[in-house]
Amino acid sequence: MTPEERSTLVARYRAGYAAFAAVLAGVTEAELDARPFEGEWTAREIVHHLADGELSSAVRIRRLVAEELPVIAGYDEGLYARRLYYDVRPIDASLEVVRAARAASATILDHLTDEEWARAGMHSEMGAYGVEVWLRVYAEHPYDHADQARAALTAVRDARA
């Protein structure tokens, strides 16, 4: 990855929270809990998933930079959703988690040397997993879930109209 590619992805990473939060502007409790697509998450569940993903990603980047060949464990996202009350928890704290985790991790990214950008470990599900792979994944993560939440909210609002 070139320094320019890194810079672009870090900027996208840094802007991810705002892009996700914008989708939720003006959302009602009823819209958060509507499930317009069978088998898909509600907007509320998406918020909590993103927060848990960001907590995990914050630990992952720290382990990749600080430890020698860390093993990065995957986790069962559906299990988290079922056991961590995604369907009933208020979203404000989870949105703040996303904002804070990204802000804190972005400051680490700003200081990485070329050698640190090259650091890697092993992911339990993906195999070889380095800092640059981490950045590619998490630069896009909130945008992917913003699209998912937007689709759910649009379907709910269209059904109401």
DABEL-V122605 format. One record per residue. N is the residue number from 1. PSI is psi in whole degrees, -180 to 180 (NA if undefined). NEAR is the number of other C-alpha atoms within 10 Angstrom. D_FIRST is the distance of its C-alpha to the first C-alpha in whole Angstrom. Layout:
N | PSI | NEAR | D_FIRST
N | PSI | NEAR | D_FIRST
This chain:
1 | 133 | 9 | 0
2 | 160 | 7 | 4
3 | -35 | 10 | 7
4 | -42 | 9 | 8
5 | -43 | 11 | 6
6 | -48 | 16 | 7
7 | -43 | 13 | 10
8 | -44 | 13 | 11
9 | -36 | 19 | 10
10 | -41 | 20 | 12
11 | -41 | 13 | 15
12 | -42 | 19 | 15
13 | -48 | 24 | 16
14 | -36 | 20 | 18
15 | -6 | 17 | 20
16 | -41 | 22 | 20
17 | -49 | 24 | 24
18 | -39 | 13 | 25
19 | -41 | 16 | 24
20 | -48 | 24 | 26
21 | -34 | 16 | 29
22 | -34 | 11 | 30
23 | -30 | 19 | 30
24 | -1 | 18 | 33
25 | 126 | 8 | 35
26 | 8 | 8 | 38
27 | 143 | 11 | 38
28 | 165 | 10 | 41
29 | -41 | 12 | 42
30 | -39 | 10 | 43
31 | -39 | 20 | 40
32 | -34 | 23 | 38
33 | -7 | 18 | 40
34 | 142 | 17 | 41
35 | 84 | 19 | 39
36 | -20 | 18 | 40
37 | 116 | 12 | 38
38 | 132 | 7 | 39
39 | 0 | 7 | 37
40 | 162 | 12 | 34
41 | 152 | 23 | 34
42 | 168 | 22 | 36
43 | -38 | 29 | 34
44 | -46 | 24 | 35
45 | -36 | 23 | 34
46 | -42 | 23 | 30
47 | -48 | 28 | 30
48 | -36 | 26 | 31
49 | -46 | 21 | 29
50 | -41 | 22 | 26
51 | -46 | 23 | 27
52 | -38 | 19 | 27
53 | -38 | 18 | 24
54 | -37 | 23 | 23
55 | -44 | 17 | 25
56 | -44 | 16 | 23
57 | -36 | 20 | 20
58 | -41 | 21 | 21
59 | -41 | 13 | 22
60 | -47 | 21 | 19
61 | -36 | 22 | 17
62 | -41 | 13 | 20
63 | -42 | 19 | 20
64 | -39 | 24 | 17
65 | -39 | 22 | 17
66 | -30 | 12 | 21
67 | 158 | 13 | 22
68 | 118 | 11 | 21
69 | 57 | 16 | 20
70 | 152 | 18 | 21
71 | 119 | 18 | 22
72 | 115 | 24 | 21
73 | 136 | 12 | 24
74 | 172 | 11 | 24
75 | 160 | 12 | 27
76 | 101 | 7 | 30
77 | -39 | 11 | 29
78 | -39 | 11 | 33
79 | -44 | 9 | 34
80 | -45 | 14 | 33
81 | -41 | 17 | 34
82 | -40 | 11 | 38
83 | -16 | 9 | 38
84 | 23 | 14 | 37
85 | 40 | 12 | 39
86 | -29 | 20 | 36
87 | -12 | 18 | 39
88 | -15 | 10 | 41
89 | 143 | 13 | 39
90 | 154 | 15 | 39
91 | -17 | 19 | 35
92 | -46 | 10 | 35
93 | -39 | 13 | 34
94 | -38 | 20 | 32
95 | -39 | 17 | 30
96 | -37 | 14 | 31
97 | -46 | 19 | 29
98 | -49 | 25 | 26
99 | -50 | 20 | 26
100 | -43 | 17 | 26
101 | -42 | 19 | 24
102 | -43 | 23 | 21
103 | -45 | 16 | 22
104 | -43 | 12 | 23
105 | -35 | 18 | 19
106 | -35 | 16 | 18
107 | -31 | 12 | 19
108 | -46 | 14 | 18
109 | -37 | 20 | 14
110 | -22 | 10 | 15
111 | -3 | 10 | 16
112 | 139 | 13 | 14
113 | 169 | 9 | 13
114 | -39 | 9 | 10
115 | -39 | 8 | 13
116 | -36 | 16 | 13
117 | -27 | 20 | 9
118 | -5 | 15 | 10
119 | 152 | 20 | 13
120 | 166 | 24 | 14
121 | -156 | 20 | 17
122 | 132 | 16 | 19
123 | 136 | 16 | 20
124 | -21 | 13 | 23
125 | -27 | 11 | 23
126 | -12 | 10 | 19
127 | -141 | 11 | 19
128 | 133 | 14 | 16
129 | 112 | 20 | 14
130 | -180 | 23 | 12
131 | -43 | 22 | 11
132 | -37 | 18 | 7
133 | -45 | 15 | 10
134 | -48 | 15 | 12
135 | -43 | 20 | 11
136 | -43 | 16 | 10
137 | -52 | 14 | 14
138 | -16 | 22 | 15
139 | -32 | 21 | 14
140 | -20 | 15 | 16
141 | -52 | 18 | 19
142 | -28 | 27 | 21
143 | -40 | 20 | 21
144 | -44 | 15 | 22
145 | -26 | 19 | 25
146 | -43 | 24 | 26
147 | -42 | 14 | 26
148 | -47 | 18 | 28
149 | -41 | 23 | 30
150 | -43 | 17 | 31
151 | -43 | 16 | 32
152 | -46 | 24 | 35
153 | -39 | 24 | 36
154 | -43 | 14 | 36
155 | -40 | 17 | 38
156 | -46 | 19 | 40
157 | -38 | 13 | 41
158 | -38 | 9 | 42
159 | -30 | 9 | 44
160 | -32 | 7 | 46
161 | NA | 6 | 47
